Amino acid sequence: MSPTNLSAGLGHGHVTFLGAGPGDPGLLTLRAVEALANADVLVAEHDVLDVVRAHARQGVAVLDTDAASGAPPGTAVAASVGASAEARPGSGTPRLAVVDGSSTTAGGPSSRDAANLVMEAARGGKRVVRAVSGDPGLDAYAAEEMLACAAAGVPFEVVPGVAAAVGVPAYAGVPLRDAQGADVRFVDARTASDRCWTEVGVSDGTLVVSATLDTVGAAASELVGAGRKPDTPMSVTIAGTTTRQRTWSATLGTIAQTLKQAKVLPSPDGGRPVIAVVGERSAAAQRDQLSWFESKPLFGWKVLVPRTKEQAASLSDQLRSYGAVPHEVPTIAVEPPRTPQQMERAVKGLVTGRYEWIAFTSVNAVRAVREKFEEYGLDARAFAGIKVAAVGEQTAKALIAFGVKPDLVPSGEQSAAGLLEDWPPYDPVFDPIDRVFLPRADIATETLVAGLIELGWEVDDVTAYRTVRASPPPADTREAIKGGGFDAVLFTSSSTVRNLVGIAGKPHNVTVIACIGPATAKTAEEHGLRVDVMAPEPSVLKLAEALADFGLRRRAAALDAGDPVTRPRRRCRRRSRSAPPTWCCRRCRT
């Protein structure tokens, strides 16, 4: 049994010091995810919470060690996962959430350090996860907190994480060692002594320097003064392992000028941490070949996905794999039918054997039937003896999560037409019942109904839910849509075009417009939008793939022309809506 599964004692709890890695949530270890899933209390800085919060269980108490907005420095802020907005960090009032989810509010002390937060929670018999950036032993000063646990007799464990000094160079395309096994040394420029600089200055090995943006130039000068040659290659990476990552290649003698020319310095963000690598393996020529992360086809693109988070889950995951930053904005809301009697009769008919088939054409249809089942105290066993069809993979996944394995999923196009291609005709010899239950939206097309009737089936076309236009998104999102704050928008249906324009306005002409098919593209054009990308087949995953191909071609064209690779929202705002997605002038490329 792992320590994360140990029961907390009555008099004291258990603390897990967990490394959250340098920023990419995908770098969390399996052990870290396990510890987070079992935690009663989660203690971390705000940036780290963004990385680990998704893996914490519902109702966990979240203690943010950073100061809340408007609160005195050092104020501890707490909230439970899933709690209301006013109980979240940043509200300006310290709050304490109870682990069982029934939160209460209590004034926090004006100043408590992380060690006290951890110890107080542990003394209450809770499983505490203290999450830190990078690795607890290399990137964070967690030893003092561990010693406090040891002195108090509180059991603890350490879950290592990917250290920033190791993970960031890997994402920047800078290997730290080669076949010759060169020496690698790590230096924190913020605490390095003169003796330290002297020792690493005379070394010819690879040096990994942890610094800040405004001190990396001084660190380079220290190394040159200690004996390193000014022409020694140096790479500097900020926001490593995230989609905000940016890397500059220079030398010890030119890095300060390089950052100045890039208009990075002087900057109010000069205190942001960076990882610098000094040595031949950080040379620009080699990094150009090994920079796998920043060369992803949609790296750093802010992509608008007009769907709910639940609907967009797989699509957003695929966009992230291409380096994009998806931003979900629901354009429709789902409501129960105005007259529920038809749906109630159909669900009862499932139980009494009225149907041979039930066909699901959306995840929302699965949810509507599932909710009605739960209302009647039914579960997946009610589908026994009934054949189940799903229009596509996402709908099939929703059914499987319900405990139902579909008998029919289109082998080709994932649409009503694709479902009809594989649907068997009615045969009175093999089909004892000739009726199909079709729970759908109130605005669904008649394609599937007509096709099933043509195949000899009787169809109960039942309104399972209504789709209505969603509420407008927040003002900053609307401004980003209209002002060119998004690099691309993915339209998955004609209704998403109409509804997005209706609730948020028309996307700016610099935004790349990607549509799932000809009908959606026609609707976009009718609304004055220029369609840049169309999926080769009506699938949201193929749509994301088509956008990635577009981004890859765009990147290749920029490199071939000797131009910098920039994102679409950096294109000239004076470009006309009818112009192709290219630059209008060389001056506007910067």
VOGU-3710 file (C-alpha; in Angstrom, 3 decimals, decimal comma):
1> msptnlsagl> 0,000/0,000/0,000  1,423/3,391/-0,991  1,658/6,168/1,614  -0,982/8,143/-0,276  -3,499/5,404/0,508  -2,745/5,246/4,236  -5,564/6,257/6,525  -4,931/9,456/8,402  -4,583/9,004/12,131  -6,945/10,534/14,668
11> ghghvtflga> -4,307/12,823/16,153  -2,370/13,723/13,028  -2,685/13,526/9,296  -0,322/12,780/6,482  1,522/15,246/4,216  2,622/14,649/0,633  5,204/17,097/-0,710  4,479/16,975/-4,406  6,417/18,307/-7,378  4,022/19,794/-9,931
21> gpgdpglltl> 6,641/20,222/-12,656  7,594/23,415/-14,493  4,140/24,290/-15,862  2,803/21,708/-18,299  0,054/19,722/-16,485  0,957/16,737/-18,655  4,250/16,401/-16,776  2,562/15,390/-13,517  3,587/11,862/-12,525  1,106/9,036/-11,976
31> ravealanad> 2,002/9,091/-8,284  1,219/12,817/-8,155  -2,222/12,275/-9,707  -2,908/9,497/-7,185  -1,946/11,728/-4,251  -4,118/14,583/-5,514  -7,125/12,285/-5,917  -6,850/11,245/-2,255  -6,123/14,668/-0,743  -8,385/16,306/1,822
41> vlvaehdvld> -6,418/19,573/1,719  -4,389/21,033/-1,138  -1,803/23,720/-0,331  -0,022/25,541/-3,171  0,855/28,849/-4,764  -1,706/30,185/-7,234  0,246/29,252/-10,397  0,755/25,716/-9,122  -2,940/25,373/-8,297  -3,723/25,976/-11,961
51> vvraharqgv> -1,607/22,919/-12,815  -2,864/20,461/-10,187  -6,443/21,542/-9,419  -8,013/19,417/-12,177  -6,798/16,209/-10,510  -8,079/17,056/-7,025  -11,301/15,423/-5,915  -14,547/17,334/-5,546  -14,805/19,051/-2,170  -11,072/19,186/-1,395
61> avldtdaasg> -10,073/22,250/0,643  -7,762/24,433/-1,458  -5,374/26,749/0,379  -3,718/29,384/-1,800  -0,491/30,585/-0,175  -0,343/33,702/-2,331  -1,978/36,927/-1,197  -5,520/37,387/-2,408  -6,448/40,354/-4,512  -6,901/43,253/-2,122
71> appgtavaas> -5,766/41,198/0,882  -2,637/41,942/2,885  0,543/40,152/1,768  0,792/36,694/3,249  -2,946/36,288/3,744  -3,987/32,682/3,252  -7,018/32,087/1,084  -8,998/28,864/1,004  -11,778/27,448/-1,119  -13,150/24,045/-1,920
81> vgasaearpg> -13,053/22,689/-5,468  -16,498/23,276/-6,906  -17,353/25,999/-4,393  -19,026/29,228/-5,399  -17,009/32,040/-6,935  -17,095/34,214/-3,844  -15,216/31,504/-1,928  -12,368/31,330/-4,421  -8,908/32,881/-4,238  -8,891/36,459/-5,350
91> sgtprlavvd> -12,130/37,452/-3,704  -10,298/39,721/-1,301  -11,575/37,952/1,838  -9,811/35,005/3,474  -12,173/32,051/3,551  -11,963/28,529/4,900  -13,727/25,671/3,143  -14,860/22,522/4,929  -13,697/19,315/3,247  -17,167/17,756/2,984
101> gssttaggps> -18,202/20,553/0,630  -20,574/22,324/3,038  -18,421/25,394/3,262  -18,362/27,891/6,072  -16,668/31,244/6,166  -14,093/32,266/8,716  -11,674/35,145/8,890  -8,094/34,030/8,298  -5,112/35,338/10,214  -3,348/38,261/8,664
111> srdaanlvme> -0,141/36,318/8,034  0,580/32,595/7,923  3,437/30,945/6,074  3,052/27,734/4,096  4,591/25,602/6,853  1,936/26,722/9,327  -0,826/26,080/6,790  0,471/22,553/6,213  0,937/21,773/9,909  -2,484/23,141/10,918
121> aarggkrvvr> -4,226/21,000/8,309  -2,178/17,907/9,186  -2,921/18,241/12,902  -6,592/18,002/12,046  -6,039/14,461/10,787  -6,277/15,333/7,095  -4,402/14,064/4,072  -2,523/17,161/2,970  -0,863/17,652/-0,404  1,696/20,443/-0,460
131> avsgdpglda> 2,261/21,067/-4,169  5,272/23,073/-5,321  6,546/24,153/-8,713  9,108/21,864/-10,318  10,655/19,379/-7,895  10,422/19,682/-4,075  14,124/19,000/-3,611  15,572/21,155/-6,384  13,183/23,989/-7,228  11,466/24,674/-3,915
141> yaaeemlaca> 12,595/25,316/-0,366  10,443/22,521/1,040  13,023/21,116/3,434  11,974/23,456/6,255  8,374/22,333/5,953  9,489/18,690/5,950  11,567/19,291/9,081  8,537/20,841/10,772  6,528/17,692/9,986  9,331/15,484/11,299
151> aagvpfevvp> 9,591/17,499/14,525  5,837/17,251/15,083  5,713/13,538/14,334  3,539/14,036/11,247  4,252/11,339/8,632  5,120/12,663/5,193  6,311/11,509/1,799  7,932/13,204/-1,176  6,655/12,765/-4,727  9,400/14,064/-7,055
161> gvaaavgvpa> 8,472/16,231/-9,992  10,140/17,294/-13,222  12,584/20,023/-12,220  12,430/23,263/-14,208  16,181/23,095/-14,851  15,680/19,741/-16,599  12,209/20,031/-18,134  12,497/23,514/-19,625  15,659/22,826/-21,699  14,036/19,621/-22,986
171> yagvplrdaq> 11,008/21,619/-24,202  13,291/24,287/-25,666  15,175/21,701/-27,735  18,412/22,001/-25,756  19,893/18,634/-24,693  22,077/18,907/-21,615  24,338/15,946/-22,358  25,580/14,050/-25,396  27,408/10,796/-26,130  30,587/12,236/-24,652
181> gadvrfvdar> 28,808/12,705/-21,307  29,872/16,295/-20,724  29,695/17,718/-17,209  26,387/19,466/-16,333  26,149/22,001/-13,527  23,160/23,847/-12,090  23,359/27,387/-10,706  20,723/29,609/-9,138  21,826/33,116/-10,136  19,720/34,632/-7,365
191> tasdrcwtev> 21,782/33,020/-4,607  25,112/32,192/-6,310  28,247/33,410/-4,517  31,419/34,800/-6,097  33,085/31,444/-5,438  30,309/29,663/-7,317  30,708/31,896/-10,385  34,458/31,357/-10,312  34,081/27,569/-10,234  31,598/27,347/-13,088
201> gvsdgtlvvs> 33,469/30,010/-15,056  36,535/27,820/-15,469  34,471/24,758/-16,397  33,808/23,873/-20,038  30,719/21,792/-19,259  27,081/22,647/-19,808  25,706/25,150/-17,324  22,011/25,495/-16,474  21,264/28,859/-14,845  18,030/29,669/-13,007
211> atldtvgaaa> 17,555/33,443/-13,154  14,998/36,122/-13,897  14,530/37,953/-17,164  16,165/41,128/-15,899  19,122/39,361/-14,218  20,104/36,881/-16,934  22,328/39,500/-18,591  24,167/40,067/-15,322  24,618/36,297/-14,950  26,176/36,166/-18,413
221> selvgagrkp> 28,572/38,971/-17,439  29,525/37,061/-14,273  30,419/34,020/-16,359  32,491/36,034/-18,833  34,267/37,740/-15,946  34,992/34,324/-14,420  36,618/33,012/-17,586  33,949/31,814/-20,020  34,429/32,993/-23,605  31,991/35,744/-24,724
231> dtpmsvtiag> 31,130/33,718/-27,859  29,901/30,727/-25,819  26,364/29,858/-26,988  23,533/30,673/-24,613  19,778/30,052/-24,797  17,215/31,733/-22,549  13,693/30,343/-22,100  10,786/32,028/-20,371  7,474/30,349/-19,394  9,019/26,988/-20,226
241> tttrqrtwsa> 6,786/23,957/-20,981  3,707/26,177/-21,426  2,161/27,562/-24,592  3,598/30,959/-23,592  7,128/29,558/-23,900  9,623/31,690/-25,767  13,323/31,018/-26,318  16,126/33,306/-27,481  19,450/32,005/-28,794  22,539/34,204/-28,431
251> tlgtiaqtlk> 25,957/34,127/-26,759  27,187/35,221/-23,355  28,414/38,440/-24,923  25,263/39,225/-26,928  22,346/38,001/-24,811  21,674/41,402/-23,227  21,553/43,078/-26,635  19,419/40,242/-28,061  16,775/40,691/-25,376  16,834/44,443/-25,883
261> qakvlpspdg> 16,417/44,129/-29,656  13,534/41,695/-29,112  11,923/44,438/-26,987  11,761/42,030/-24,068  13,773/44,321/-21,828  13,260/46,659/-20,163  9,893/45,266/-19,105  7,591/45,261/-16,094  7,759/41,451/-16,370  11,490/41,473/-15,761
271> grpviavvge> 11,064/39,534/-12,535  9,686/36,458/-14,310  11,873/33,348/-13,939  13,882/32,023/-16,865  16,104/29,019/-17,497  19,344/29,718/-19,371  21,605/27,039/-20,813  25,252/27,873/-21,499  27,330/25,594/-23,718  27,690/24,265/-27,246
281> rsaaaqrdql> 24,507/22,193/-27,029  22,455/25,393/-26,771  23,789/26,718/-30,103  21,110/28,177/-32,370  21,874/25,818/-35,281  21,290/22,761/-33,125  18,241/24,198/-31,405  16,561/24,909/-34,732  16,582/21,160/-35,409  15,544/20,066/-31,918
291> swfeskplfg> 12,944/22,702/-30,998  10,007/20,287/-31,132  7,663/22,154/-28,774  7,732/25,696/-30,130  7,503/24,345/-33,692  4,122/22,670/-33,172  1,719/23,723/-35,944  -0,566/25,785/-33,696  1,916/26,695/-30,974  0,505/29,489/-28,828
301> wkvlvprtke> -2,578/29,969/-31,009  -5,600/31,084/-29,018  -8,460/29,098/-30,553  -12,124/29,837/-29,883  -14,266/26,696/-29,592  -17,999/27,599/-29,597  -19,062/24,614/-27,474  -19,479/23,770/-23,813  -16,503/22,325/-21,949  -18,199/18,916/-21,845
311> qaaslsdqlr> -18,877/18,891/-25,586  -15,443/20,276/-26,447  -13,350/17,998/-24,205  -11,843/15,758/-26,903  -11,587/18,616/-29,404  -9,788/20,845/-26,904  -7,410/18,004/-25,998  -6,530/17,561/-29,664  -5,971/21,300/-30,103  -3,611/21,268/-27,098
321> sygavphevp> -1,639/18,436/-28,694  -0,994/20,816/-31,620  0,203/23,522/-29,198  -2,976/25,626/-29,194  -4,733/27,235/-26,245  -8,458/26,373/-26,595  -11,064/28,728/-25,152  -14,552/27,217/-24,914  -17,556/29,515/-25,290  -20,977/27,813/-25,260
331> tiavepprtp> -23,298/29,186/-27,914  -26,325/27,083/-27,063  -27,955/25,995/-23,837  -29,905/22,788/-23,402  -33,310/22,845/-21,726  -35,993/20,183/-21,132  -38,820/19,901/-23,678  -41,822/22,136/-23,081  -44,119/19,096/-22,965  -42,335/16,177/-21,261
341> qqmeravkgl> -45,180/13,663/-21,687  -43,917/12,404/-25,066  -40,474/11,686/-23,636  -41,986/9,991/-20,575  -44,112/7,663/-22,754  -41,097/6,758/-24,889  -38,908/5,894/-21,903  -41,693/3,709/-20,500  -41,902/2,092/-23,924  -38,248/1,115/-23,644
351> vtgryewiaf> -39,020/-0,853/-20,505  -42,188/-2,503/-21,883  -40,546/-3,680/-25,127  -42,066/-1,205/-27,586  -38,796/-0,658/-29,499  -36,292/-2,734/-31,433  -33,760/0,124/-31,679  -32,878/3,376/-29,942  -30,688/5,808/-31,892  -28,639/8,538/-30,216
361> tsvnavravr> -27,539/11,414/-32,444  -25,747/13,519/-29,818  -24,201/13,495/-26,361  -27,074/15,725/-25,228  -29,570/13,033/-26,257  -27,703/10,491/-24,126  -27,758/12,906/-21,195  -31,500/13,578/-21,605  -32,391/9,878/-21,586  -30,040/9,192/-18,695
371> ekfeeyglda> -31,623/11,948/-16,605  -35,087/10,576/-17,322  -33,884/7,094/-16,341  -32,561/8,413/-13,037  -35,867/10,187/-12,444  -37,641/6,817/-12,699  -34,986/4,908/-10,751  -33,763/3,053/-13,860  -30,234/2,300/-14,992  -28,439/0,843/-18,028
381> rafagikvaa> -30,065/-2,556/-17,465  -33,255/-1,128/-18,939  -31,568/-1,331/-22,373  -31,477/-5,143/-22,190  -32,837/-6,635/-25,416  -32,767/-3,299/-27,269  -30,276/-2,518/-30,020  -28,468/0,798/-29,499  -27,012/3,047/-32,209  -24,698/6,044/-31,795
391> vgeqtakali> -24,043/8,640/-34,484  -20,325/8,916/-33,707  -17,434/8,260/-31,337  -18,257/11,009/-28,833  -21,855/9,840/-28,502  -20,618/6,260/-28,158  -18,268/7,316/-25,344  -21,156/8,978/-23,516  -23,158/5,747/-23,797  -20,264/3,650/-22,525
401> afgvkpdlvp> -19,916/5,997/-19,558  -23,602/5,275/-18,892  -22,864/1,531/-18,989  -24,240/0,882/-22,484  -22,121/-0,445/-25,341  -23,639/0,630/-28,676  -24,388/-2,051/-31,234  -23,989/0,289/-34,194  -21,571/3,168/-34,798  -21,031/4,421/-38,377
411> sgeqsaagll> -17,990/2,861/-39,994  -17,590/5,878/-42,271  -18,936/9,411/-41,944  -20,046/10,233/-38,402  -23,372/11,815/-39,258  -27,005/10,888/-39,837  -26,114/9,966/-43,417  -23,246/7,788/-42,215  -25,528/6,077/-39,691  -28,066/5,306/-42,439
421> edwppydpvf> -25,322/3,786/-44,602  -24,813/1,049/-41,991  -28,374/0,761/-40,678  -30,005/-2,598/-41,594  -33,368/-2,584/-43,369  -36,359/-3,879/-41,453  -36,760/-7,652/-41,827  -39,943/-9,122/-40,312  -38,246/-12,515/-40,012  -35,344/-11,305/-37,862
431> dpidrvflpr> -36,861/-8,174/-36,300  -39,794/-8,951/-34,010  -40,504/-5,241/-33,547  -40,426/-2,612/-36,313  -40,127/0,557/-34,215  -37,172/2,905/-33,501  -36,983/5,383/-30,620  -35,184/8,540/-31,744  -34,602/11,056/-28,873  -33,368/14,308/-30,414
441> adiatetlva> -33,234/18,068/-30,225  -36,218/20,172/-31,198  -34,321/21,612/-34,174  -32,965/18,332/-35,593  -33,167/17,724/-39,346  -35,415/15,062/-40,892  -32,603/13,202/-42,712  -32,416/10,289/-40,292  -36,190/9,933/-39,862  -36,790/9,850/-43,620
451> glielgwevd> -33,975/7,377/-44,166  -35,214/4,980/-41,492  -38,755/5,076/-42,878  -37,350/4,295/-46,318  -35,625/1,260/-44,792  -38,993/0,026/-43,535  -38,864/1,165/-39,898  -41,491/3,012/-37,886  -39,924/5,950/-36,029  -40,931/7,659/-32,781
461> dvtayrtvra> -39,184/11,002/-33,310  -39,236/12,422/-29,776  -38,075/15,856/-28,595  -35,720/14,940/-25,736  -34,349/18,434/-25,225  -34,557/21,965/-26,575  -31,615/24,032/-27,743  -31,725/27,740/-27,020  -29,198/30,486/-27,549  -26,744/30,716/-24,655
471> spppadtrea> -26,148/33,838/-22,609  -23,449/36,200/-23,932  -19,891/35,431/-22,768  -18,038/37,856/-20,468  -17,229/41,316/-21,833  -13,488/40,587/-22,213  -14,260/37,505/-24,322  -16,642/39,480/-26,547  -14,002/42,164/-26,990  -11,384/39,535/-27,879
481> ikgggfdavl> -13,702/38,017/-30,492  -14,483/41,332/-32,174  -11,044/42,884/-31,638  -8,856/40,117/-33,073  -7,839/38,534/-29,774  -8,280/35,003/-31,138  -6,083/33,373/-33,758  -8,793/30,999/-34,983  -12,391/29,964/-34,393  -13,808/26,500/-35,077
491> ftssstvrnl> -17,402/26,375/-36,285  -18,927/22,906/-35,927  -22,393/23,713/-37,291  -24,384/26,485/-38,905  -26,082/27,180/-35,573  -22,727/27,830/-33,896  -22,052/30,522/-36,509  -25,421/32,202/-36,047  -25,388/31,938/-32,268  -21,800/33,131/-31,784
501> vgiagkphnv> -22,393/36,180/-33,957  -25,658/36,767/-32,132  -24,291/36,619/-28,577  -20,736/37,902/-29,053  -20,378/39,621/-32,416  -18,533/38,848/-35,623  -14,930/37,531/-35,339  -12,293/40,010/-36,512  -10,919/39,656/-40,037  -7,495/38,549/-38,754
511> tviacigpat> -9,064/35,468/-37,151  -8,725/32,230/-39,124  -12,199/30,781/-39,735  -12,419/26,975/-39,799  -15,684/25,203/-40,670  -16,723/21,575/-40,351  -18,409/21,377/-43,777  -19,879/23,196/-46,785  -23,203/24,060/-45,121  -21,435/25,627/-42,135
521> aktaeehglr> -19,025/27,450/-44,458  -21,952/28,866/-46,451  -23,549/30,182/-43,248  -20,236/31,765/-42,215  -19,927/33,498/-45,593  -23,517/34,727/-45,344  -22,460/36,433/-42,104  -19,563/38,163/-43,861  -16,818/35,802/-42,684  -13,941/34,600/-44,854
531> vdvmapepsv> -13,577/30,802/-44,572  -9,909/29,763/-44,465  -10,157/26,100/-43,463  -12,696/23,359/-44,124  -12,601/19,827/-42,711  -12,210/17,072/-45,332  -15,090/15,220/-43,644  -17,717/16,295/-41,077  -15,809/15,422/-37,901  -14,660/17,786/-35,156
541> lklaealadf> -11,368/15,914/-34,885  -10,791/16,215/-38,635  -11,603/19,906/-38,308  -8,851/20,353/-35,714  -6,492/18,360/-37,913  -7,290/20,591/-40,898  -6,549/23,702/-38,822  -3,221/22,171/-37,745  -2,342/21,496/-41,411  -3,168/25,134/-42,163
551> glrrraaald> -0,906/26,293/-39,347  1,894/23,998/-40,513  1,732/25,367/-44,074  1,645/28,917/-42,768  4,694/28,290/-40,596  6,611/26,678/-43,476  5,795/29,597/-45,775  7,107/32,106/-43,236  10,349/30,172/-42,740  10,858/29,789/-46,497
561> agdpvtrprr> 10,417/33,540/-46,914  12,839/34,286/-44,090  10,076/35,901/-42,057  9,457/35,427/-38,327  6,816/32,868/-37,386  3,977/34,799/-35,773  0,389/34,058/-34,874  -2,565/35,160/-37,025  -3,690/37,802/-34,558  -0,357/39,558/-35,181
571> rcrrrsrsap> -1,267/40,097/-38,845  -1,941/43,604/-40,056  -5,338/44,789/-38,801  -5,774/46,838/-41,992  -6,123/43,718/-44,166  -9,494/43,524/-45,932  -11,928/40,720/-45,166  -11,732/39,409/-48,722  -7,943/39,217/-48,814  -6,166/35,856/-48,485
581> ptwccrrcrt> -4,600/35,047/-45,099  -1,211/36,649/-45,806  0,665/39,777/-44,792  -0,246/42,992/-46,520  3,208/44,573/-46,179  6,669/43,781/-44,851  6,462/46,518/-42,226  3,459/44,790/-40,634  5,328/41,523/-40,086  6,987/42,759/-36,909
//
